[in-house]
Amino acid sequence: MEAESAAKMLDNISKGIEVKIERKRTGKIFEGKIIEILDDEPFNEEGIAVKIEGNFSGNVKEILKNDEIISVQELRQKIENHEAKDFEMKSSFKYDVNISNHTGTPTANEVLKRKIVEEAASFMNTDGGIICIGVDNEKNILGLENDYKLQSDYSPERDNSLLQDKLRLEIQQALKDYLDNEIIFTLFEIEIISIDEKDVCCIKIKKSSEPIFVKMKINFRLDGRDKSDKIWKCWVRSDNGIREIQFDSFLKYWTSRQ
């Protein structure tokens, strides 16, 4: 897509990206990061109207820098196509809808966090992909507000960028805790994207050059005493989604793909 035509489509424009704009009355050109999107129609022949740093308003003529993992337009298409070998949707990071509705209090569930880590490991052990948090299996865009509410210092008035940053750090920490392998920090990027005025989190996962295991803690009772130990689980991805395989089979799989 040429820069000029891309600048005319709302799906390609989001807060924070660097653009070149032309002021309508003067025709002067300015460059900067978008702080507000003024158009609400999907297309503007003159370029999507925005406001950039310095409070300069005008029509986007060129997108100068776009570090997004995925554009809003591409994300919508993937959601519409539903889950695939390289795309997975999750309603939340750790917010448990059922328990929260039952108790009337926002409640976290560690199992939900672990499932997202397992999805990430399966992508790392296969060919990579994207996990989208904030969209359910019925393709409803739920957003991240419920996960934000679980933050200890949450308030509705809190700066949204601070809520986003804290959630990013929580996701990074979960991946670190469960995967326990320094290489993983080269294998993922986290970005929070606004779609339909709601935040969703996209984690882009790269294929790993070495096998990735999910570390699990198990509790058991032996000789009348409570014990705990660590086990390692192996996850891969297929056309039917995530799949756990036994260690010996996983090593055969890994050897065969090298």
Rosetta blueprint (number, residue, H / E / L):
1 M L
2 E L
3 A H
4 E H
5 S H
6 A H
7 A L
8 K L
9 M E
10 L H
11 D H
12 N H
13 I L
14 S L
15 K L
16 G L
17 I L
18 E E
19 V E
20 K E
21 I E
22 E E
23 R L
24 K L
25 R L
26 T L
27 G L
28 K L
29 I E
30 F E
31 E E
32 G E
33 K E
34 I E
35 I E
36 E E
37 I E
38 L L
39 D L
40 D L
41 E L
42 P L
43 F E
44 N L
45 E L
46 E L
47 G L
48 I L
49 A E
50 V E
51 K E
52 I E
53 E L
54 G L
55 N L
56 F E
57 S E
58 G E
59 N E
60 V E
61 K E
62 E E
63 I E
64 L E
65 K E
66 N L
67 D L
68 E L
69 I L
70 I L
71 S L
72 V H
73 Q H
74 E H
75 L H
76 R H
77 Q H
78 K H
79 I H
80 E H
81 N H
82 H L
83 E L
84 A E
85 K L
86 D L
87 F E
88 E E
89 M E
90 K E
91 S L
92 S L
93 F L
94 K L
95 Y E
96 D L
97 V H
98 N H
99 I H
100 S H
101 N H
102 H H
103 T H
104 G L
105 T L
106 P L
107 T L
108 A E
109 N L
110 E H
111 V H
112 L H
113 K H
114 R H
115 K H
116 I H
117 V H
118 E H
119 E H
120 A H
121 A H
122 S H
123 F H
124 M H
125 N L
126 T L
127 D L
128 G L
129 G E
130 I E
131 I E
132 C E
133 I E
134 G L
135 V E
136 D L
137 N L
138 E L
139 K L
140 N L
141 I E
142 L L
143 G L
144 L L
145 E H
146 N H
147 D H
148 Y H
149 K H
150 L L
151 Q L
152 S L
153 D L
154 Y L
155 S L
156 P L
157 E L
158 R L
159 D L
160 N H
161 S H
162 L H
163 L H
164 Q H
165 D H
166 K H
167 L H
168 R H
169 L H
170 E H
171 I H
172 Q H
173 Q H
174 A H
175 L H
176 K H
177 D H
178 Y H
179 L H
180 D L
181 N L
182 E H
183 I H
184 I H
185 F H
186 T H
187 L L
188 F E
189 E E
190 I E
191 E E
192 I E
193 I E
194 S E
195 I E
196 D L
197 E L
198 K E
199 D E
200 V E
201 C E
202 C E
203 I E
204 K E
205 I E
206 K L
207 K L
208 S L
209 S L
210 E L
211 P L
212 I L
213 F L
214 V E
215 K E
216 M E
217 K E
218 I E
219 N E
220 F E
221 R E
222 L E
223 D L
224 G L
225 R E
226 D E
227 K E
228 S E
229 D E
230 K E
231 I E
232 W E
233 K E
234 C E
235 W E
236 V E
237 R E
238 S E
239 D L
240 N L
241 G E
242 I E
243 R E
244 E E
245 I E
246 Q L
247 F H
248 D H
249 S H
250 F H
251 L H
252 K H
253 Y H
254 W H
255 T H
256 S H
257 R H
258 Q L
